[in-house]
Amino acid sequence: MIQINNLSIARGSKPILTNAELTLFPGEKVGLIGHNGAGKSSFLSALLGELHIDQGSIDLPKVWRLSWIDQEVTANHLSVIDFALEGDRALHEVRQKIHAVEESGDMEQLGHLYEELENLDGYTAEARVATILHGLGFKTEDLQRKVGEFSGGWKMRLNLAKVLGSRADLILLDEPTNHLDIEAVVWLEQWIKQVNSTVILVSHDRDFLDEVCTHTVHLNSEKLTKYTGGYSAFERAFAERADQVSQANKKAAGEMEKLQKFVDRFKAKASKAKQAQSRVKRLEKIKLIETLQVEPHVAIPFMEPHKSPDPLVVLNRSDCGYEGATPILKSISLELRPGDRIGLLGANGNGKTTLVKTLVGELNMLGGERVEGKGLVYGYFAQDQIESLDMNATPLQHMSRLERQISEQKAREFLARYHFRDDKVRQLVGSFSGGEKSRLALALLAYKRPNLLLLDEPTNHLDIATRQALASSLLEFEGALVMVSHDRHLLESITDRFWRVHQGAVTEFDGDLDDYAELLRKETSAENRNAKQGNSNNKPVAVVAAPIDRQAVNQRIKQLGNQVKKLEKLIETDQPKMAKLDEALAKCDYSKPDDSKKAAELHHERNLIAARLENAETELLELMLEIEQLEESLSVS
């Protein structure tokens, strides 16, 4: 277990923890929460031994392996699968030794290494890590691509995959969902719940915390307090505890006031001196309980929008994408009208951002037409919106660039609504936290009084309190809204319709996010050869699906059935071979040179068969899922 005793740590002159106590048990999934700047990342650094401990101790079992997410990726020359495999340090070392010994020809040592490889589940490691990569959104063809070919967001997914594949006893995850889409978040939830490791994670996604956490640790007022359950359970318990503290302090303050009045009245009278002194002692013993620090209230208000045209934007048989490339979305027909509140669903890379940029007019269409209503005023928050801020300018300077004639007083009054007050309005934006930059970007957007808001992952740098403030403001926003977000709580709170962006089309999803998560669990993985169609939850927004060719589908099912039979025959042949090899290896005496040489040969043969079996079983599962999908399409057509 993890035992934290009398711990005090600081960042520079700022104390993070003072005399903190905490006990965590093996296998617990712990959400570490606290307002931005409370010191959550610093606490994780202390667990890793990267931050000096001023007082107290952090005791972990010496045999525990730790794993955490690196913020940078340097091994750009490695393939995706090899990079992810490096997360299991013990396995990586054995694989390197085997490679070196194979070149030297020392069969005895090689036999011992193969035995060690087997003990580390080395024969199934590639398949295990490939499953993790697929869950995080990588396709089969991506696994042999070089790491350097991927964008920063996908590299962060690779760092996450490396951690998940580490087989560590303690896993530390700092904002693991920030670069994920809902599909990957749903998969990650299931993975965390099933893994045996102890997991400590920092996240501002309350639905994610509710789903995976067995316990919540609140970093508040330089203390660590452990609660049972996820964020919602913590919220209820914290509110109850805060109320209890308030009531106890109110009662204690009343008693103190009475005692003080008695002392003040009678301390000078000799006849009452003894009683007065007794009450002084009682007064000294009464201690007020330290008030619980409540999350600071933050507002992100939106002003009354400009009068809306109807419709706001229309796309008519539009091909959307980037010039010189194949369209990402094809023949899209849809319209946005006043009052629409739409959440976009779909895996990263399917075109959610492309659709938003097309609606805004930032991307020229590759075909079709875009019609903009007269009087449209849009407010667009891009994924990298905070990077568009001038880091060498102040909030006041940003306001003057929006409206040249704005007075400083008016600008100050407006910025104060977003908690930029006093000297903060003259502070350079580059010195702000990520959350403050996002809040400023939202304020500048709100100042335009848009009648159409398009928000692409607006919560990446916001803590839970600020996310809740944003949700409240968006609920009161009177204009139309389109949002992309992996924060399901926010999506469910402020949208009333969902569009799924998937396989080049935009379809209306008839259900809530629980239905969507269930759909994702049932669907085949992204590597399936044929697109999945015919799902009853999807209906076209404005595009009529072509009728199913029943003869072609039946022919495809027949072809897949033949492949299934071949794979089943291969598996039936290889499984007994594996059993015989395992039996032979169990009889080897590694102290004898001849047996060691024989064992190395057996391990090599077993390795080949194990890999072949794993691939066959994976392919078999995919084929069976595709057959099931095709049969379902026939039943609903």
Secondary structure, DSSP 8 states (H G I E B T S, - for coil): -EEEEEEEEEETTEEEEEEEEEEE-TT-EEEEE--TTSSHHHHHHHHTT-S-EEEEEEE--TT--EEE--S----TTSBHHHHHHTTSHHHHHHHHHHHHHHHHT-HHHHHHHHHHHHHTTGGGHHHHHHHHHHHTT--GGGTTSBGGGS-HHHHHHHHHHHHHTS--SEEEEESTTTT--HHHHHHHHHHHHH--SEEEEE-S-HHHHHHH-SEEEEEETTEEEEEESSHHHHHHHHHHHHHHHHHHHHHHHHHHHHHHHHHHHHTT-GGGHHHHHHHHHHHHH------------------------SSSEEEEEEEES-TTS--SEEEEEEEE-TT-EEEEE--TTSSHHHHHHHHHTSS--SEEEEEE-TT--EEEE-TTGGGGS-TTS-HHHHHHHH-TT--HHHHHHHHHTTT--GGGGGS-GGGS-HHHHHHHHHHHHHHT--SEEEEESTTTT--HHHHHHHHHHHHH--SEEEEE-S-HHHHHHH-SEEEEEETTEEEEE-S-HHHHHHHHHHS--TT-SS-----TTEEESS-------HHHHHHHHHHHHHHHHHHHHHHHHHHHHHHHHHHHHHT--TTSHHHHHHHHHHHHHHHHHHHHHHHHHHHHHHHHHHHHHHHHHHHH-
